[in-house]
Amino acid sequence: MPELPELNPVIHGKLRLALLSLLSGVEEAEFTWLRFKTGSTDGNLGAQLLKLEEAGYVGVEKKFVQRKPQTMYRMTDAGREALTAYVQALKQLLGAAIGA
Amino acid sequence: MSNVEEQELKDRLSLIESMIAEGRRTTESWGWTFVLWGVAYYIAIAWSAFDPHHYTAWPVTMIAAGVLSSVIASRTAARHPETTIGRAMMAIWMGMGISMFIVMMAIGISGRFELHVGVAIVGAMLGAANATSSIILRWKMQFACALLWWTTGAVSCFLSETQAGIVFLVAILFCQIVFGIYCMFAESRKRKGRSAGQGATHA
């Protein structure tokens, strides 16, 4: 029987998974847009984004637009690979559960 | 694996799918630009018809509309993520706008402007931009506008100056003002529907 894959714990968190999925559909997104889409609080969102940044899954860029500070996030190649691997692992696990 | 665990994995998978779709879905609003440019065309036409120094009417109105569009767009862009489709749309309309401005300015300065030629050029360019945009967005209504612009451009070559002018005014009314207002209603309906279905995601 083939060994079942383990799910990446960095991505497995519900908010972190939502953030990576959101970022996979756009080129870059601002902090406030991510907050709006996930319905999360500033503190929680900042902490989860920091974890993703530390894992190398998202890149962050701080800039000023019309003299207002803006924090932009974009998914890195490592993040895209990790999300793809996570989805494959999920499907494999679900496939094994259905087959069992 | 227990049923609870299996359900949790399925939830994760549907969360990924819904968030990817949410991110890709374009949330930008462009209806106002059609209305703004339609009104700008009307102002330029009215100005050039009633002002003896009419040679400044089109460049001044077009530059003013361009500046106003960029200011409003830059303010709304800050609230939206950058998407490939959004950038493609911007590229199409910017490219079309710059091309039209250069050609029309050159014709105007050279003194070889004729209403038939002007309407034919504007019709062809707006038809091309609307058609490209409608194919990317898979929007039949916008493709109908493209067809109307192309028809306007082609037909104007066979009409008198007055008739070409009337056809141009009608095309602006339907393809810019009416279509723009329709877009704004559609966008507002979409936003309301989306905010009603907005859920929260927590860690």
Interface residues (C-beta under 8 A of the other chain):
Chain A: H12 G13 K14 L15 R16 L17 A18 S21 L22 L23 S24 G25 V26 E27 E28 A29 E30 T32 W33 K37 T38 G39 S40 N44 Q48 V65 Q66 K68 Q70 L83 V87 L90 K91 L93 L94 A96 A97 A100
Chain B: M1 E5 E6 L9 K10 R12 L13 L15 I16 E17 S18 M19 I20 A21 E22 G23 R24 S74 R75 A78 R79 H80 P81 E82 T83 T84 R87 Q198 G199 A200 T201 H202 A203
